[in-house]
Amino acid sequence: MNSDRPSVSERVAQQLAGLLQDGSYDRVKHLLEPLQPVDIAEAIGTLPTAQQALGFRLLSKDLAIEVYEDLEPLVQQALLETLRSNEVLEVVEQMAPDDRVRLFDELPAKVVRRLLQQLSPEERRVTAQLLGYASGTSGRLMTTEFIALKQQQTVAEALNVVRRRARETETVYALYVTDGFSHLTGTLSLRELVTAEPDLLVAEAMTREVVSLTTEVDQEEAARLIQRYDFLALPVVDREGRLVGIITVDDVIDVIEQEATEDLYAAGGIQTTDEDDYFQINLLQVARRRLVWLLVLLLANVGTASVIAAQGAVLSRYVSLAAFIPLLIGTGGNVGAQSSTVVIRGLSTKRIQAIGAWQSVLRESAAGALLGLLLSVIVSLVAWILGYQQQVALAVGGSLLAIATMAATAGSLLPLLFRRLGFDPALMSAPFITTVVDVAGVFVYLQLASTLLLPPT
């Protein structure tokens, strides 16, 4: 497959811009009608702001709602400012509750209050309910559009409920059964319902072993459960066990992408929040979010410089030692980063809990020692072949073994320590590993070199 070939949305965007420019509105409708909403949303998002509103207005009502839910937050906000008030209200009113809440999270509080007041009483109630849950929780992520069946209904009656509500719910493939007090008591797949005898009670056809979570549970746990059990949706209950919503697999995919992005930024020592797009914030905020850990690393370099200055005697007599300092601390940083990446990923996937925290640290320490031994042999031989003194080669090799072991241990231990203290391991580990490895590594190297090269006093 040719990777340079434009995507569907890119081809549509080029045609769409030309047709809107020429005023060929009937052809625009003909172009967009057979496309998937997500492709239309991406194509509209590439247009100038004025053309975005025009292209959006040419969509049918039902298609416009689906497309709007797939637009980027900034494009959604731009359309809210461009469209007429009644058009905005119609779009927001018809959105799925969870998508509406995500939109409101991106809007100024003043705009959210105005839109809430204009919603119908039922939609206002549902939206206020979801906004009442903390950001990043299952309650904030869930939708209230689901089908709940009653235990005492027959299969035939339940099928009628599904037919009647299918168009207004998020999914019909996962059905949930409640008692007379709305407590979740079982689940039923659409396949099980369709193949059951019509006169059978739902209570007899349902599965009673239900996997669910409460509204306060972190959204990452919801994603993990859906991935673990291959669910299309996951029921959410309140503290009393009443069914209040569901989380669907498409919402979980968004969570996984969001969390992966946050972890990547954190690994680089960049602080981010859920509320904004890093590429849309101003330069002062960019600098502020990077400054903290850059200052930590700057202090680490000051510590390294102090260690080097304290060992000036051996460096002044054997200047060649300085040539290996970048190699040693660079290798230590790489080994530490590899170990921390493995452990942080293990914490995220719960694999660390399976083998035990201390076992994972010992495993990484042993791996670091083995890597250090192999690298030390190679580097010592290379240094000796290049004509460096035997003692210098031994100092480099011995230090490399110690640094790799130390870096692997720190790389595996620090994420666990920060997790225990309640800090984000991905954000905290990288700068601290660099600090520890740089200072301790240079100290070990120059101390060993002094022992091998300088006569005892």
C-alpha angles and dihedrals in degrees: 000000000000108000090199092062110112118248124244092261092049092052091046092048091055092050093041094054091051095047093048090048090053093044093241094149097159090056089049090057090047091049096049102037099080095042129100114258093241091055091048090049092052092047093049090047091062094055126094113269095257092051092046091063093044094049091046092052090056092062121097115256097255094043091047091059092051092046093048091055089056097048121107113261093249092052090048090053092047091053091049088057093045103042123079117263095253091049091051092049092049092052095046093044093055097045120109109263095243092049090047091053091051089052092050090051088063097045129084113265092244092057092046092053091050093049092046091055091053096050121098114266093255095048090044090053094049093046093048089049093055093043088054092068120085119263113265095026129117090248091059092046100046130092125222093214103103139118117253118189127197124240094231095053120104121237090252091053091047091053089054089052091051092049092049096048102032096102096051100046132083095235137358097192094080116051127184130211124213136180126235091284095051092254112152108247106161151344134240130190120221089243092055091049095049094048096045122099111269094233095049116110117245088234089062095047100043130093111244098196099088126185108207141144137213127251093254095057116112115259090236089064089052090053091049093051094048090049093046096050099030091236124171088208139005125215120235121207134187125239091278092053096253116148109247105160150333135244114219129209093248089059090050092053088057090050092051091051091047094048092045090052092049091049092050091051091045092052087058092049094252118140116219137171132214092242102068145039112247092219092054100052121096125262095255090059090046090054093045093052093051097040100075098062093036087060089050090053091046090056089048090056089049088054090049090050090051091053091049091048091051090056095048093127096066093039093051091054097039106034091170089074090073091063091068099048095088090047093052099046091040091054091046091051092049094049091047092049091051093051094046091049091054093048096044090050090047090053090050094050094039091239092124090061089054096058098027132254098258092046090055091050092049091047093052092044090053090047090050091050092050092048090046092052093051093045093045092055091049096045094044091052092047092049091049092047090050090057104258118146117273092241091052091051091049092048091052093046095045092046091049090055092050095043095049091050092046093046093050091049093048091043092055099036102046097059089052091048094049091047089053091050091051098253127128105264093205093055099040103039105064099056093042093048090051090049095049096043095046097050099035093040095054090044092053092046097050093040090053091045091051090051093050101037109031121070115244114264 
